[in-house]
Amino acid sequence: MSAISQTWYLYMIRCHNGHLYTGVTTDVIRRFKEHASGGPKAAKFLRGKGPLELAYQEELEDRSAALKREIEVKKLSRLQKLKLISKTTADS
């Protein structure tokens, strides 16, 4: 195992129909492209729901922290998720 820690990200994708998908990755752009392509590496939940929009991303220290944060975010209500997205949009 490598001693170098890799940065992990939590991300949310908004589907054309308004649904939100939450996931974790080490490369948000690559993962978003995989989802958007609808290919074999795309999440089944997202297939046929495009166009997709990367709505949110959050940097975390490691895989463990990313997975814990993913669970937290998935437990949020839709309204709470939308507030999280809009807060980061307003901060930009």
N, CA, C and O atoms as a GROMACS GRO file, in nm:
protein
  368
    1MET      N    1   0.084  -0.118   0.000
    1MET     CA    2   0.000   0.000   0.000
    1MET      C    3   0.088   0.124   0.000
    1MET      O    4   0.192   0.127   0.067
    2SER      N    5   0.048   0.224  -0.075
    2SER     CA    6   0.124   0.347  -0.089
    2SER      C    7   0.108   0.435   0.035
    2SER      O    8   0.000   0.443   0.093
    3ALA      N    9   0.217   0.499   0.073
    3ALA     CA   10   0.212   0.590   0.187
    3ALA      C   11   0.153   0.724   0.147
    3ALA      O   12   0.116   0.804   0.233
    4ILE      N   13   0.145   0.750   0.017
    4ILE     CA   14   0.090   0.876  -0.033
    4ILE      C   15  -0.062   0.870  -0.026
    4ILE      O   16  -0.124   0.779  -0.080
    5SER      N   17  -0.119   0.968   0.042
    5SER     CA   18  -0.264   0.976   0.054
    5SER      C   19  -0.322   1.042  -0.070
    5SER      O   20  -0.271   1.144  -0.116
    6GLN      N   21  -0.428   0.984  -0.122
    6GLN     CA   22  -0.492   1.040  -0.240
    6GLN      C   23  -0.616   1.117  -0.198
    6GLN      O   24  -0.689   1.075  -0.109
    7THR      N   25  -0.638   1.232  -0.262
    7THR     CA   26  -0.754   1.314  -0.232
    7THR      C   27  -0.878   1.249  -0.291
    7THR      O   28  -0.878   1.203  -0.405
    8TRP      N   29  -0.984   1.246  -0.214
    8TRP     CA   30  -1.112   1.192  -0.257
    8TRP      C   31  -1.215   1.303  -0.258
    8TRP      O   32  -1.201   1.403  -0.188
    9TYR      N   33  -1.318   1.285  -0.338
    9TYR     CA   34  -1.423   1.385  -0.354
    9TYR      C   35  -1.560   1.321  -0.343
    9TYR      O   36  -1.583   1.209  -0.388
   10LEU      N   37  -1.651   1.396  -0.282
   10LEU     CA   38  -1.792   1.364  -0.286
   10LEU      C   39  -1.848   1.453  -0.396
   10LEU      O   40  -1.810   1.569  -0.408
   11TYR      N   41  -1.939   1.399  -0.477
   11TYR     CA   42  -1.999   1.480  -0.582
   11TYR      C   43  -2.147   1.450  -0.593
   11TYR      O   44  -2.194   1.343  -0.555
   12MET      N   45  -2.221   1.548  -0.647
   12MET     CA   46  -2.363   1.528  -0.677
   12MET      C   47  -2.388   1.569  -0.821
   12MET      O   48  -2.339   1.671  -0.869
   13ILE      N   49  -2.464   1.486  -0.888
   13ILE     CA   50  -2.501   1.512  -1.026
   13ILE      C   51  -2.652   1.532  -1.030
   13ILE      O   52  -2.728   1.457  -0.969
   14ARG      N   53  -2.694   1.636  -1.104
   14ARG     CA   54  -2.836   1.661  -1.124
   14ARG      C   55  -2.876   1.606  -1.260
   14ARG      O   56  -2.814   1.639  -1.362
   15CYS      N   57  -2.978   1.524  -1.263
   15CYS     CA   58  -3.028   1.467  -1.388
   15CYS      C   59  -3.123   1.567  -1.455
   15CYS      O   60  -3.168   1.664  -1.393
   16HIS      N   61  -3.152   1.542  -1.581
   16HIS     CA   62  -3.244   1.627  -1.656
   16HIS      C   63  -3.381   1.635  -1.588
   16HIS      O   64  -3.447   1.739  -1.590
   17ASN      N   65  -3.424   1.525  -1.526
   17ASN     CA   66  -3.554   1.521  -1.459
   17ASN      C   67  -3.549   1.578  -1.317
   17ASN      O   68  -3.650   1.577  -1.246
   18GLY      N   69  -3.432   1.629  -1.275
   18GLY     CA   70  -3.419   1.692  -1.144
   18GLY      C   71  -3.370   1.600  -1.034
   18GLY      O   72  -3.337   1.648  -0.925
   19HIS      N   73  -3.363   1.470  -1.059
   19HIS     CA   74  -3.312   1.379  -0.957
   19HIS      C   75  -3.166   1.408  -0.928
   19HIS      O   76  -3.092   1.456  -1.013
   20LEU      N   77  -3.125   1.377  -0.805
   20LEU     CA   78  -2.986   1.398  -0.763
   20LEU      C   79  -2.920   1.263  -0.738
   20LEU      O   80  -2.979   1.173  -0.678
   21TYR      N   81  -2.796   1.250  -0.785
   21TYR     CA   82  -2.717   1.129  -0.764
   21TYR      C   83  -2.592   1.170  -0.687
   21TYR      O   84  -2.528   1.269  -0.722
   22THR      N   85  -2.557   1.097  -0.583
   22THR     CA   86  -2.440   1.126  -0.500
   22THR      C   87  -2.340   1.011  -0.510
   22THR      O   88  -2.378   0.894  -0.506
   23GLY      N   89  -2.212   1.046  -0.524
   23GLY     CA   90  -2.108   0.944  -0.530
   23GLY      C   91  -1.975   0.998  -0.481
   23GLY      O   92  -1.964   1.115  -0.446
   24VAL      N   93  -1.874   0.911  -0.478
   24VAL     CA   94  -1.739   0.951  -0.439
   24VAL      C   95  -1.640   0.902  -0.546
   24VAL      O   96  -1.664   0.802  -0.613
   25THR      N   97  -1.530   0.974  -0.559
   25THR     CA   98  -1.429   0.941  -0.658
   25THR      C   99  -1.299   1.014  -0.625
   25THR      O  100  -1.297   1.103  -0.540
   26THR      N  101  -1.192   0.975  -0.693
   26THR     CA  102  -1.065   1.048  -0.682
   26THR      C  103  -1.050   1.147  -0.797
   26THR      O  104  -0.962   1.233  -0.793
   27ASP      N  105  -1.136   1.137  -0.898
   27ASP     CA  106  -1.128   1.224  -1.016
   27ASP      C  107  -1.270   1.258  -1.062
   27ASP      O  108  -1.333   1.180  -1.134
   28VAL      N  109  -1.320   1.373  -1.019
   28VAL     CA  110  -1.458   1.412  -1.046
   28VAL      C  111  -1.486   1.425  -1.195
   28VAL      O  112  -1.588   1.376  -1.243
   29ILE      N  113  -1.397   1.489  -1.269
   29ILE     CA  114  -1.420   1.511  -1.413
   29ILE      C  115  -1.426   1.377  -1.487
   29ILE      O  116  -1.517   1.355  -1.568
   30ARG      N  117  -1.332   1.288  -1.460
   30ARG     CA  118  -1.333   1.157  -1.525
   30ARG      C  119  -1.462   1.083  -1.494
   30ARG      O  120  -1.525   1.026  -1.582
   31ARG      N  121  -1.500   1.083  -1.367
   31ARG     CA  122  -1.619   1.009  -1.325
   31ARG      C  123  -1.745   1.069  -1.386
   31ARG      O  124  -1.835   0.996  -1.428
   32PHE      N  125  -1.752   1.202  -1.392
   32PHE     CA  126  -1.868   1.266  -1.454
   32PHE      C  127  -1.878   1.228  -1.602
   32PHE      O  128  -1.987   1.200  -1.652
   33LYS      N  129  -1.764   1.227  -1.670
   33LYS     CA  130  -1.764   1.188  -1.812
   33LYS      C  131  -1.811   1.044  -1.829
   33LYS      O  132  -1.882   1.012  -1.924
   34GLU      N  133  -1.770   0.956  -1.737
   34GLU     CA  134  -1.815   0.816  -1.743
   34GLU      C  135  -1.967   0.808  -1.728
   34GLU      O  136  -2.033   0.734  -1.800
   35HIS      N  137  -2.020   0.884  -1.633
   35HIS     CA  138  -2.165   0.884  -1.613
   35HIS      C  139  -2.237   0.943  -1.734
   35HIS      O  140  -2.336   0.887  -1.782
   36ALA      N  141  -2.186   1.055  -1.785
   36ALA     CA  142  -2.251   1.125  -1.897
   36ALA      C  143  -2.250   1.041  -2.025
   36ALA      O  144  -2.342   1.052  -2.107
   37SER      N  145  -2.148   0.958  -2.042
   37SER     CA  146  -2.138   0.877  -2.163
   37SER      C  147  -2.241   0.764  -2.165
   37SER      O  148  -2.276   0.714  -2.272
   38GLY      N  149  -2.289   0.725  -2.047
   38GLY     CA  150  -2.385   0.616  -2.039
   38GLY      C  151  -2.324   0.480  -2.066
   38GLY      O  152  -2.396   0.382  -2.085
   39GLY      N  153  -2.192   0.473  -2.067
   39GLY     CA  154  -2.121   0.349  -2.096
   39GLY      C  155  -2.124   0.250  -1.980
   39GLY      O  156  -2.199   0.269  -1.884
   40PRO      N  157  -2.043   0.146  -1.990
   40PRO     CA  158  -2.046   0.040  -1.888
   40PRO      C  159  -2.003   0.085  -1.749
   40PRO      O  160  -2.039   0.021  -1.650
   41LYS      N  161  -1.928   0.193  -1.738
   41LYS     CA  162  -1.884   0.241  -1.606
   41LYS      C  163  -1.981   0.343  -1.547
   41LYS      O  164  -1.962   0.386  -1.433
   42ALA      N  165  -2.084   0.380  -1.622
   42ALA     CA  166  -2.183   0.476  -1.572
   42ALA      C  167  -2.273   0.408  -1.469
   42ALA      O  168  -2.300   0.288  -1.478
   43ALA      N  169  -2.318   0.485  -1.373
   43ALA     CA  170  -2.413   0.432  -1.275
   43ALA      C  171  -2.544   0.401  -1.346
   43ALA      O  172  -2.593   0.481  -1.426
   44LYS      N  173  -2.600   0.285  -1.318
   44LYS     CA  174  -2.726   0.246  -1.382
   44LYS      C  175  -2.836   0.349  -1.353
   44LYS      O  176  -2.921   0.374  -1.438
   45PHE      N  177  -2.833   0.407  -1.235
   45PHE     CA  178  -2.933   0.507  -1.196
   45PHE      C  179  -2.935   0.624  -1.294
   45PHE      O  180  -3.041   0.682  -1.319
   46LEU      N  181  -2.820   0.660  -1.351
   46LEU     CA  182  -2.809   0.778  -1.436
   46LEU      C  183  -2.834   0.750  -1.584
   46LEU      O  184  -2.852   0.844  -1.662
   47ARG      N  185  -2.835   0.625  -1.624
   47ARG     CA  186  -2.851   0.592  -1.766
   47ARG      C  187  -2.986   0.639  -1.818
   47ARG      O  188  -3.091   0.609  -1.760
   48GLY      N  189  -2.981   0.714  -1.928
   48GLY     CA  190  -3.103   0.764  -1.991
   48GLY      C  191  -3.164   0.884  -1.923
   48GLY      O  192  -3.274   0.925  -1.959
   49LYS      N  193  -3.095   0.942  -1.826
   49LYS     CA  194  -3.149   1.056  -1.752
   49LYS      C  195  -3.077   1.186  -1.784
   49LYS      O  196  -3.092   1.285  -1.711
   50GLY      N  197  -3.000   1.188  -1.892
   50GLY     CA  198  -2.925   1.307  -1.931
   50GLY      C  199  -3.012   1.407  -2.002
   50GLY      O  200  -3.127   1.378  -2.035
   51PRO      N  201  -2.959   1.527  -2.028
   51PRO     CA  202  -2.821   1.563  -1.996
   51PRO      C  203  -2.800   1.578  -1.845
   51PRO      O  204  -2.890   1.615  -1.770
   52LEU      N  205  -2.678   1.548  -1.804
   52LEU     CA  206  -2.642   1.554  -1.664
   52LEU      C  207  -2.566   1.682  -1.634
   52LEU      O  208  -2.502   1.739  -1.722
   53GLU      N  209  -2.575   1.727  -1.510
   53GLU     CA  210  -2.504   1.848  -1.466
   53GLU      C  211  -2.430   1.815  -1.336
   53GLU      O  212  -2.489   1.763  -1.241
   54LEU      N  213  -2.302   1.848  -1.332
   54LEU     CA  214  -2.227   1.834  -1.208
   54LEU      C  215  -2.270   1.949  -1.118
   54LEU      O  216  -2.236   2.064  -1.144
   55ALA      N  217  -2.344   1.918  -1.013
   55ALA     CA  218  -2.406   2.020  -0.930
   55ALA      C  219  -2.324   2.056  -0.807
   55ALA      O  220  -2.336   2.166  -0.754
   56TYR      N  221  -2.239   1.962  -0.760
   56TYR     CA  222  -2.170   1.985  -0.633
   56TYR      C  223  -2.050   1.894  -0.624
   56TYR      O  224  -2.052   1.780  -0.672
   57GLN      N  225  -1.944   1.944  -0.562
   57GLN     CA  226  -1.831   1.859  -0.528
   57GLN      C  227  -1.766   1.912  -0.401
   57GLN      O  228  -1.767   2.032  -0.374
   58GLU      N  229  -1.710   1.821  -0.326
   58GLU     CA  230  -1.650   1.853  -0.196
   58GLU      C  231  -1.524   1.768  -0.180
   58GLU      O  232  -1.529   1.646  -0.197
   59GLU      N  233  -1.414   1.831  -0.148
   59GLU     CA  234  -1.287   1.760  -0.130
   59GLU      C  235  -1.279   1.702   0.011
   59GLU      O  236  -1.313   1.768   0.109
   60LEU      N  237  -1.232   1.578   0.019
   60LEU     CA  238  -1.215   1.511   0.148
   60LEU      C  239  -1.076   1.451   0.157
   60LEU      O  240  -1.011   1.431   0.054
   61GLU      N  241  -1.031   1.422   0.277
   61GLU     CA  242  -0.892   1.383   0.298
   61GLU      C  243  -0.856   1.243   0.250
   61GLU      O  244  -0.743   1.219   0.206
   62ASP      N  245  -0.953   1.150   0.257
   62ASP     CA  246  -0.923   1.013   0.215
   62ASP      C  247  -1.052   0.938   0.183
   62ASP      O  248  -1.162   0.993   0.196
   63ARG      N  249  -1.037   0.814   0.140
   63ARG     CA  250  -1.152   0.734   0.099
   63ARG      C  251  -1.251   0.714   0.214
   63ARG      O  252  -1.372   0.724   0.194
   64SER      N  253  -1.200   0.687   0.331
   64SER     CA  254  -1.285   0.665   0.447
   64SER      C  255  -1.372   0.788   0.476
   64SER      O  256  -1.493   0.776   0.496
   65ALA      N  257  -1.310   0.905   0.477
   65ALA     CA  258  -1.385   1.029   0.502
   65ALA      C  259  -1.488   1.053   0.392
   65ALA      O  260  -1.599   1.099   0.419
   66ALA      N  261  -1.451   1.022   0.268
   66ALA     CA  262  -1.544   1.041   0.155
   66ALA      C  263  -1.665   0.949   0.169
   66ALA      O  264  -1.778   0.992   0.147
   67LEU      N  265  -1.641   0.824   0.204
   67LEU     CA  266  -1.753   0.730   0.218
   67LEU      C  267  -1.844   0.767   0.335
   67LEU      O  268  -1.966   0.753   0.326
   68LYS      N  269  -1.785   0.814   0.444
   68LYS     CA  270  -1.865   0.858   0.559
   68LYS      C  271  -1.949   0.980   0.523
   68LYS      O  272  -2.066   0.989   0.561
   69ARG      N  273  -1.888   1.072   0.449
   69ARG     CA  274  -1.960   1.193   0.406
   69ARG      C  275  -2.072   1.157   0.308
   69ARG      O  276  -2.179   1.216   0.310
   70GLU      N  277  -2.045   1.060   0.221
   70GLU     CA  278  -2.147   1.016   0.125
   70GLU      C  279  -2.270   0.964   0.200
   70GLU      O  280  -2.384   0.996   0.163
   71ILE      N  281  -2.249   0.887   0.303
   71ILE     CA  282  -2.361   0.836   0.383
   71ILE      C  283  -2.438   0.951   0.446
   71ILE      O  284  -2.561   0.952   0.445
   72GLU      N  285  -2.364   1.050   0.502
   72GLU     CA  286  -2.430   1.166   0.563
   72GLU      C  287  -2.517   1.239   0.461
   72GLU      O  288  -2.632   1.271   0.489
   73VAL      N  289  -2.461   1.265   0.343
   73VAL     CA  290  -2.533   1.342   0.241
   73VAL      C  291  -2.652   1.263   0.190
   73VAL      O  292  -2.759   1.320   0.167
   74LYS      N  293  -2.637   1.133   0.171
   74LYS     CA  294  -2.748   1.052   0.121
   74LYS      C  295  -2.864   1.048   0.221
   74LYS      O  296  -2.978   1.024   0.181
   75LYS      N  297  -2.837   1.071   0.349
   75LYS     CA  298  -2.942   1.074   0.451
   75LYS      C  299  -3.016   1.208   0.454
   75LYS      O  300  -3.123   1.218   0.514
   76LEU      N  301  -2.959   1.310   0.390
   76LEU     CA  302  -3.024   1.441   0.388
   76LEU      C  303  -3.151   1.436   0.304
   76LEU      O  304  -3.164   1.354   0.214
   77SER      N  305  -3.244   1.524   0.336
   77SER     CA  306  -3.364   1.536   0.254
   77SER      C  307  -3.325   1.604   0.122
   77SER      O  308  -3.218   1.663   0.112
   78ARG      N  309  -3.412   1.596   0.024
   78ARG     CA  310  -3.387   1.662  -0.104
   78ARG      C  311  -3.365   1.812  -0.082
   78ARG      O  312  -3.274   1.871  -0.140
   79LEU      N  313  -3.449   1.873   0.001
   79LEU     CA  314  -3.437   2.016   0.028
   79LEU      C  315  -3.301   2.049   0.090
   79LEU      O  316  -3.239   2.149   0.052
   80GLN      N  317  -3.254   1.967   0.183
   80GLN     CA  318  -3.124   1.990   0.244
   80GLN      C  319  -3.011   1.977   0.142
   80GLN      O  320  -2.914   2.053   0.145
   81LYS      N  321  -3.024   1.880   0.051
   81LYS     CA  322  -2.923   1.864  -0.055
   81LYS      C  323  -2.922   1.986  -0.147
   81LYS      O  324  -2.816   2.035  -0.185
   82LEU      N  325  -3.040   2.035  -0.182
   82LEU     CA  326  -3.048   2.154  -0.269
   82LEU      C  327  -2.988   2.276  -0.199
   82LEU      O  328  -2.924   2.359  -0.264
   83LYS      N  329  -3.008   2.287  -0.069
   83LYS     CA  330  -2.948   2.398   0.007
   83LYS      C  331  -2.796   2.386   0.008
   83LYS      O  332  -2.726   2.487  -0.005
   84LEU      N  333  -2.745   2.266   0.022
   84LEU     CA  334  -2.600   2.242   0.018
   84LEU      C  335  -2.544   2.283  -0.118
   84LEU      O  336  -2.440   2.349  -0.126
   85ILE      N  337  -2.613   2.245  -0.224
   85ILE     CA  338  -2.571   2.282  -0.360
   85ILE      C  339  -2.576   2.432  -0.378
   85ILE      O  340  -2.481   2.492  -0.430
   86SER      N  341  -2.685   2.496  -0.338
   86SER     CA  342  -2.699   2.640  -0.359
   86SER      C  343  -2.602   2.721  -0.274
   86SER      O  344  -2.560   2.829  -0.315
   87LYS      N  345  -2.566   2.670  -0.156
   87LYS     CA  346  -2.471   2.739  -0.070
   87LYS      C  347  -2.333   2.745  -0.138
   87LYS      O  348  -2.267   2.849  -0.135
   88THR      N  349  -2.291   2.635  -0.198
   88THR     CA  350  -2.160   2.635  -0.264
   88THR      C  351  -2.164   2.716  -0.392
   88THR      O  352  -2.062   2.775  -0.429
   89THR      N  353  -2.278   2.721  -0.460
   89THR     CA  354  -2.291   2.804  -0.579
   89THR      C  355  -2.281   2.951  -0.542
   89THR      O  356  -2.217   3.030  -0.612
   90ALA      N  357  -2.344   2.988  -0.429
   90ALA     CA  358  -2.340   3.126  -0.383
   90ALA      C  359  -2.201   3.166  -0.336
   90ALA      O  360  -2.162   3.282  -0.350
   91ASP      N  361  -2.125   3.070  -0.282
   91ASP     CA  362  -1.989   3.098  -0.234
   91ASP      C  363  -1.889   3.115  -0.348
   91ASP      O  364  -1.782   3.172  -0.328
   92SER      N  365  -1.923   3.067  -0.467
   92SER     CA  366  -1.829   3.070  -0.581
   92SER      C  367  -1.810   3.210  -0.634
   92SER      O  368  -1.734   3.230  -0.729
   0.00000   0.00000   0.00000
